[in-house]
């Protein structure tokens, strides 16, 4: 029996990177998956990959900062597949600026908070009622090691991921007696478009980044996805309120 057999999963930001690989891994383990993203082409490509591998998936375009769109996304998932067992709230941005706080634009800060924090909050608020009705469910929020430590020249991003962990822990305690689990995954530097758009700016950036990681390499989205599947499945049934770090030893130094 596969980990997600007869389960239904929803993944936001699933058009690329960690979101895409999480959707693929959940489908591989037997879940029917709602793939969501603002990137229609990327999201539809993820669905095609799942279906080509014999899985079940639909695509729903959704901007996670839009309350109505989020509610419609979750409702479509349940209307299509009958339930919602696992929700992976992955949609997020790093922001286009790598700057000190006093040089950071207001609109950059606001956009990061709107997507990374309010987006997760809106998704959780829409997902929880369906899980409560079932008396079971697992939410996996994608945070970051930047939510555990300081991140120079990325204060807004770091603050947003600290907030995601706070939301995760608060919800975990609030719903623990009701059969629901809420956890977070905290990737370190992972080879995704979000990271490569930073490291590609300066050829030295990747070398400097890798040098700081004890394992001397970037993480792969597939590696993060395996943790997502485990936390989203019944295999982690006694785990809630946890921030799982996958960073090649970065925060252990």
KEKE-3310 file (N, C-alpha, C; in steps of 0.2 Angstrom, whole numbers, plus 5000, padded with zeros to 4 digits):
npx = (5004:5003:5009:4999:4987:4971:4969:4967:4975:4981:4990:4998:5007:5012:5017:5031:5047:5049:5035:5030:5037:5033:5019:5020:5026:5017:5006:5013:5013:5000:4990:4976:4977:4976:4982:4989:4992:4998:5004:4999:5003:5014:5008:4998:5007:5013:5001:5000:5012:5009:4998:5003:5010:5001:4993:4980:4974:4970:4970:4970:4969:4975:4977:4985:4983:4970:4955:4943:4947:4955:4946:4937:4946:4949:4936:4934:4943:4938:4925:4928:4936:4930:4935:4947:4963:4976:4985:4996:5004:5012:5015:5024:5036:5052:5055:5061:5071:5088:5093:5098:5088:5085:5085:5075:5061:5044:5033:5039:5041:5027:5022:5028:5024:5010:5009:5017:5013:5000:4994:4996:4989:4976:4974:4975:4964:4953:4955:4954:4940:4935:4943:4940:4927:4928:4936:4949:4965:4979:4990:5003:5015:5025:5040:5055:5073:5076:5066:5070:5082:5092:5092:5102:5100:5089:5077:5063:5059:5063:5056:5044:5044:5047:5034:5026:5030:5026:5012:5010:5013:5004:4992:4993:4993:4980:4971:4975:4968:4957:4959:4967:4982:4996:5011:5027:5039:5056:5066:5083:5095:5090:5089:5080:5069:5067:5079:5089:5088:5093:5107:5111:5114:5126:5141:5149:5140:5134:5144:5149:5137:5136:5148:5145:5137:5137:5136:5140:5133:5119:5102:5089:5074:5066:5071:5066:5052:5050:5050:5039:5029:5029:5026:5013:5006:4999:5009:5016:5009:5010:5015:5015:5015:5028:5044:5052:5068:5078:5092:5105:5114:5116:5110:5116:5128)
npy = (4994:5011:5027:5037:5032:5032:5045:5063:5077:5094:5106:5121:5134:5125:5124:5124:5120:5116:5115:5108:5096:5091:5089:5079:5069:5066:5061:5050:5042:5039:5048:5059:5074:5091:5103:5119:5136:5152:5153:5147:5139:5132:5125:5117:5110:5102:5095:5087:5079:5072:5064:5058:5049:5040:5045:5055:5071:5088:5105:5121:5138:5150:5164:5166:5177:5181:5180:5175:5168:5158:5151:5146:5138:5128:5122:5118:5107:5098:5096:5090:5078:5074:5075:5082:5078:5081:5096:5106:5121:5130:5141:5155:5169:5176:5189:5203:5211:5211:5217:5229:5233:5247:5250:5244:5243:5248:5242:5230:5224:5223:5215:5203:5199:5198:5187:5177:5176:5180:5173:5160:5160:5162:5151:5141:5144:5142:5128:5121:5120:5109:5099:5098:5094:5081:5076:5073:5077:5084:5097:5105:5117:5127:5133:5140:5139:5152:5156:5152:5157:5172:5182:5190:5205:5200:5203:5205:5193:5184:5187:5184:5170:5167:5170:5161:5149:5152:5153:5140:5132:5138:5134:5120:5117:5122:5114:5101:5091:5088:5080:5085:5089:5100:5105:5111:5113:5117:5121:5123:5131:5127:5120:5128:5139:5150:5151:5150:5162:5171:5166:5166:5179:5184:5175:5171:5169:5156:5148:5154:5151:5137:5134:5137:5127:5112:5100:5103:5106:5111:5108:5097:5099:5087:5081:5088:5086:5073:5074:5082:5073:5063:5070:5074:5062:5048:5041:5050:5051:5055:5067:5084:5102:5104:5110:5105:5103:5104:5106:5102:5103:5116:5125:5119:5123)
npz = (5000:4996:5002:5001:4997:4990:4995:4995:4989:4990:4982:4982:4972:4963:4950:4948:4954:4971:4974:4962:4962:4974:4972:4962:4969:4979:4970:4965:4976:4977:4978:4973:4965:4967:4958:4959:4954:4950:4938:4924:4913:4919:4929:4922:4915:4926:4929:4918:4918:4930:4925:4914:4921:4926:4936:4945:4942:4943:4937:4945:4943:4954:4964:4979:4987:4986:4993:4989:4977:4983:4992:4982:4975:4985:4987:4974:4973:4983:4978:4966:4970:4981:4995:5006:5011:5012:5013:5005:5007:4998:4989:4986:4987:4985:4984:4974:4977:4985:4998:5011:5026:5026:5013:5007:4997:5001:4994:4990:5002:5006:4996:4998:5011:5009:5000:5005:5019:5022:5012:5015:5027:5022:5014:5024:5032:5023:5020:5033:5038:5030:5033:5046:5046:5041:5052:5051:5044:5036:5036:5027:5028:5018:5024:5028:5031:5033:5041:5053:5057:5056:5041:5032:5022:5017:5025:5025:5018:5027:5039:5035:5034:5047:5052:5045:5052:5064:5062:5059:5071:5080:5074:5075:5088:5091:5084:5087:5096:5088:5078:5067:5059:5059:5051:5047:5033:5032:5020:5016:5006:4990:4974:4965:4954:4962:4970:4961:4953:4961:4963:4951:4947:4951:4947:4957:4968:4969:4972:4984:4992:4992:4998:5011:5016:5025:5018:5006:4994:4984:4989:4982:4974:4974:4985:4996:4993:4997:5011:5012:5008:5018:5030:5026:5025:5034:5040:5048:5059:5073:5073:5075:5074:5071:5064:5051:5046:5032:5026:5023:5033:5036:5046:5057:5060)
capx = (5000:5007:5007:4994:4982:4964:4969:4967:4980:4981:4997:4999:5013:5014:5019:5038:5051:5046:5028:5029:5040:5028:5013:5022:5028:5010:5003:5016:5011:4993:4985:4973:4980:4974:4988:4987:4997:4996:5007:4995:5007:5018:5003:4996:5013:5013:4996:5002:5017:5006:4993:5007:5013:4995:4990:4975:4976:4967:4973:4966:4973:4974:4981:4983:4981:4963:4951:4938:4950:4957:4940:4935:4951:4948:4930:4934:4946:4933:4919:4931:4938:4926:4937:4954:4967:4983:4986:5003:5004:5019:5016:5028:5041:5058:5056:5066:5077:5092:5095:5097:5081:5084:5085:5070:5054:5038:5029:5042:5039:5020:5020:5031:5020:5004:5009:5020:5010:4992:4992:4996:4983:4970:4973:4973:4957:4949:4956:4953:4933:4933:4946:4936:4921:4931:4939:4956:4968:4986:4993:5011:5016:5032:5043:5062:5078:5076:5061:5073:5088:5092:5094:5104:5098:5082:5074:5056:5057:5065:5051:5038:5044:5046:5027:5023:5031:5021:5005:5010:5013:4998:4986:4995:4990:4973:4967:4977:4963:4952:4962:4971:4990:4999:5018:5031:5045:5060:5071:5089:5096:5087:5090:5073:5070:5068:5086:5094:5087:5098:5113:5114:5115:5134:5144:5152:5135:5132:5150:5148:5132:5138:5153:5142:5133:5142:5136:5144:5129:5112:5097:5085:5067:5064:5072:5061:5046:5049:5048:5032:5024:5029:5022:5006:5003:4998:5016:5019:5003:5011:5020:5012:5018:5035:5047:5057:5074:5081:5097:5112:5118:5118:5109:5119:5135)
capy = (5000:5017:5031:5042:5028:5035:5052:5069:5082:5101:5109:5128:5135:5118:5125:5123:5119:5112:5113:5103:5090:5088:5086:5073:5064:5064:5057:5044:5038:5037:5054:5063:5080:5098:5107:5126:5141:5158:5151:5142:5135:5128:5121:5113:5105:5098:5090:5083:5075:5067:5060:5053:5043:5036:5048:5059:5078:5094:5112:5127:5144:5153:5169:5165:5183:5183:5176:5171:5163:5153:5147:5142:5132:5122:5120:5114:5101:5094:5095:5085:5072:5071:5076:5085:5075:5084:5102:5109:5128:5131:5147:5160:5172:5178:5196:5204:5214:5208:5224:5230:5235:5254:5251:5240:5247:5247:5238:5224:5221:5221:5209:5197:5197:5196:5180:5172:5175:5180:5168:5154:5160:5162:5144:5137:5146:5138:5121:5118:5117:5103:5094:5097:5090:5074:5074:5071:5080:5086:5103:5106:5124:5127:5139:5141:5140:5159:5157:5150:5161:5179:5182:5197:5207:5197:5203:5204:5186:5180:5189:5181:5163:5166:5171:5155:5144:5154:5151:5132:5130:5140:5130:5113:5117:5123:5108:5094:5087:5088:5075:5088:5090:5105:5105:5115:5111:5122:5120:5127:5133:5122:5122:5130:5145:5156:5152:5151:5169:5175:5164:5167:5186:5184:5168:5169:5168:5149:5146:5156:5148:5130:5134:5138:5121:5107:5095:5106:5106:5113:5103:5096:5099:5080:5079:5092:5083:5067:5076:5084:5067:5060:5074:5074:5056:5045:5039:5055:5052:5058:5073:5091:5108:5103:5113:5100:5107:5101:5111:5100:5105:5124:5128:5115:5126)
capz = (5000:4995:5008:5000:4993:4991:4998:4991:4991:4986:4982:4979:4969:4960:4943:4947:4960:4977:4973:4957:4965:4980:4968:4958:4974:4982:4965:4965:4982:4976:4980:4968:4967:4964:4957:4959:4953:4946:4932:4921:4909:4923:4933:4918:4914:4931:4929:4912:4921:4934:4922:4910:4925:4928:4942:4944:4944:4940:4938:4947:4944:4960:4967:4986:4991:4984:4997:4985:4973:4988:4994:4976:4974:4990:4985:4968:4975:4987:4973:4961:4972:4987:5001:5006:5016:5013:5009:5005:5006:4996:4985:4990:4984:4989:4983:4969:4980:4990:5000:5018:5027:5025:5006:5004:4996:5004:4990:4990:5009:5006:4992:5001:5016:5006:4997:5010:5026:5021:5007:5019:5032:5019:5012:5030:5034:5018:5021:5039:5039:5026:5037:5053:5045:5041:5058:5050:5039:5037:5032:5027:5026:5016:5027:5026:5036:5035:5046:5060:5059:5053:5034:5030:5015:5015:5031:5024:5017:5034:5043:5032:5035:5054:5053:5043:5057:5070:5060:5059:5078:5083:5072:5077:5095:5091:5081:5089:5099:5083:5073:5062:5061:5055:5051:5042:5031:5031:5016:5015:4999:4986:4967:4962:4951:4967:4972:4955:4951:4965:4963:4944:4946:4951:4946:4964:4973:4970:4975:4991:4995:4993:5003:5018:5017:5026:5013:5000:4988:4985:4990:4976:4976:4975:4992:5000:4992:5001:5018:5012:5007:5024:5034:5024:5026:5040:5042:5053:5063:5080:5072:5073:5076:5069:5058:5048:5043:5026:5024:5022:5039:5037:5053:5063:5060)
cpx = (5004:5004:5001:4988:4975:4964:4969:4971:4979:4987:4997:5006:5016:5016:5027:5041:5048:5039:5027:5031:5035:5022:5015:5023:5021:5006:5006:5014:5003:4988:4982:4975:4977:4980:4986:4993:4994:4999:5003:4998:5011:5013:5000:5001:5013:5008:4997:5007:5013:5001:4997:5010:5007:4992:4984:4976:4971:4971:4968:4970:4971:4979:4980:4982:4974:4959:4946:4941:4952:4951:4937:4940:4950:4941:4930:4938:4942:4927:4922:4932:4935:4929:4944:4958:4973:4983:4993:5003:5011:5020:5019:5033:5046:5058:5061:5072:5081:5096:5094:5090:5080:5083:5079:5063:5048:5034:5032:5040:5032:5018:5023:5026:5013:5004:5011:5016:5002:4990:4992:4990:4977:4969:4971:4966:4952:4949:4953:4945:4932:4937:4943:4930:4923:4933:4946:4959:4975:4988:5000:5012:5024:5035:5050:5067:5078:5071:5064:5079:5087:5094:5096:5103:5092:5078:5066:5054:5058:5059:5045:5038:5044:5038:5024:5024:5027:5014:5004:5009:5007:4992:4987:4992:4983:4969:4970:4972:4957:4954:4965:4978:4992:5007:5021:5037:5050:5066:5077:5089:5095:5087:5083:5074:5070:5075:5090:5094:5092:5105:5116:5115:5123:5136:5147:5146:5134:5138:5150:5143:5133:5143:5150:5138:5138:5142:5139:5140:5122:5107:5093:5078:5064:5065:5067:5054:5045:5047:5041:5027:5024:5025:5015:5003:5002:5004:5018:5013:5004:5015:5015:5015:5026:5038:5053:5062:5077:5086:5104:5117:5119:5116:5112:5126:5135)
cpy = (5006:5022:5036:5038:5031:5041:5057:5074:5089:5104:5116:5129:5129:5118:5124:5121:5114:5110:5108:5097:5087:5085:5080:5067:5061:5060:5050:5039:5037:5042:5056:5070:5086:5102:5115:5131:5147:5157:5145:5137:5130:5123:5116:5107:5100:5092:5085:5077:5069:5062:5055:5048:5039:5039:5052:5066:5083:5100:5117:5133:5148:5158:5168:5171:5185:5178:5172:5166:5157:5148:5143:5136:5126:5119:5115:5107:5096:5092:5089:5078:5070:5073:5080:5082:5078:5091:5105:5116:5130:5138:5152:5163:5175:5186:5198:5208:5210:5214:5224:5233:5242:5255:5247:5244:5244:5241:5231:5220:5219:5215:5203:5194:5195:5189:5175:5171:5175:5175:5161:5154:5159:5154:5140:5138:5142:5131:5118:5116:5111:5097:5092:5093:5082:5071:5071:5076:5083:5092:5104:5113:5124:5134:5139:5141:5147:5161:5155:5154:5168:5178:5189:5199:5204:5197:5202:5196:5182:5181:5185:5173:5162:5166:5164:5149:5146:5152:5143:5130:5132:5135:5123:5112:5117:5117:5101:5089:5085:5083:5078:5089:5096:5106:5110:5112:5117:5121:5125:5129:5127:5124:5122:5137:5151:5157:5154:5159:5173:5173:5166:5175:5187:5177:5166:5167:5161:5146:5147:5152:5141:5129:5134:5132:5115:5101:5097:5105:5109:5107:5103:5096:5092:5078:5082:5089:5077:5069:5078:5078:5064:5064:5074:5068:5053:5042:5043:5056:5056:5065:5079:5096:5108:5107:5108:5103:5102:5105:5109:5102:5112:5127:5124:5118:5131)
cpz = (5000:5001:5007:4996:4995:4995:4993:4993:4987:4987:4979:4977:4966:4953:4942:4954:4965:4976:4968:4959:4970:4977:4965:4963:4977:4977:4965:4970:4982:4977:4973:4970:4963:4964:4956:4958:4950:4939:4929:4917:4913:4927:4928:4916:4919:4931:4923:4915:4925:4930:4917:4914:4928:4934:4940:4946:4940:4941:4940:4947:4950:4962:4975:4990:4990:4988:4993:4980:4977:4990:4988:4974:4978:4988:4979:4969:4978:4982:4968:4964:4979:4994:5001:5012:5018:5009:5010:5003:5004:4992:4989:4985:4988:4989:4978:4972:4985:4993:5008:5019:5025:5018:5003:5003:4999:5000:4989:4997:5009:5002:4995:5007:5014:5003:5002:5016:5025:5017:5011:5024:5028:5016:5018:5032:5029:5019:5027:5040:5035:5030:5044:5052:5044:5047:5057:5044:5041:5033:5033:5024:5024:5019:5024:5032:5038:5040:5053:5062:5055:5045:5032:5023:5013:5021:5030:5023:5024:5038:5041:5034:5043:5055:5051:5049:5063:5069:5061:5066:5081:5081:5074:5084:5095:5089:5083:5091:5094:5077:5067:5064:5056:5056:5046:5039:5030:5027:5017:5008:4994:4978:4964:4959:4956:4969:4966:4952:4955:4964:4955:4943:4946:4951:4953:4969:4974:4974:4983:4995:4997:4998:5010:5020:5019:5021:5006:4993:4989:4986:4983:4978:4977:4982:4997:4999:4996:5008:5018:5012:5014:5029:5032:5024:5033:5043:5048:5058:5070:5079:5071:5077:5075:5064:5056:5044:5038:5023:5023:5027:5040:5043:5059:5064:5065)
residu = (UNK:UNK:UNK:UNK:UNK:UNK:UNK:UNK:UNK:UNK:UNK:UNK:UNK:UNK:UNK:UNK:UNK:UNK:UNK:UNK:UNK:UNK:UNK:UNK:UNK:UNK:UNK:UNK:UNK:UNK:UNK:UNK:UNK:UNK:UNK:UNK:UNK:UNK:UNK:UNK:UNK:UNK:UNK:UNK:UNK:UNK:UNK:UNK:UNK:UNK:UNK:UNK:UNK:UNK:UNK:UNK:UNK:UNK:UNK:UNK:UNK:UNK:UNK:UNK:UNK:UNK:UNK:UNK:UNK:UNK:UNK:UNK:UNK:UNK:UNK:UNK:UNK:UNK:UNK:UNK:UNK:UNK:UNK:UNK:UNK:UNK:UNK:UNK:UNK:UNK:UNK:UNK:UNK:UNK:UNK:UNK:UNK:UNK:UNK:UNK:UNK:UNK:UNK:UNK:UNK:UNK:UNK:UNK:UNK:UNK:UNK:UNK:UNK:UNK:UNK:UNK:UNK:UNK:UNK:UNK:UNK:UNK:UNK:UNK:UNK:UNK:UNK:UNK:UNK:UNK:UNK:UNK:UNK:UNK:UNK:UNK:UNK:UNK:UNK:UNK:UNK:UNK:UNK:UNK:UNK:UNK:UNK:UNK:UNK:UNK:UNK:UNK:UNK:UNK:UNK:UNK:UNK:UNK:UNK:UNK:UNK:UNK:UNK:UNK:UNK:UNK:UNK:UNK:UNK:UNK:UNK:UNK:UNK:UNK:UNK:UNK:UNK:UNK:UNK:UNK:UNK:UNK:UNK:UNK:UNK:UNK:UNK:UNK:UNK:UNK:UNK:UNK:UNK:UNK:UNK:UNK:UNK:UNK:UNK:UNK:UNK:UNK:UNK:UNK:UNK:UNK:UNK:UNK:UNK:UNK:UNK:UNK:UNK:UNK:UNK:UNK:UNK:UNK:UNK:UNK:UNK:UNK:UNK:UNK:UNK:UNK:UNK:UNK:UNK:UNK:UNK:UNK:UNK:UNK:UNK:UNK:UNK:UNK:UNK:UNK:UNK:UNK:UNK:UNK:UNK:UNK:UNK:UNK:UNK:UNK:UNK:UNK:UNK)
# end
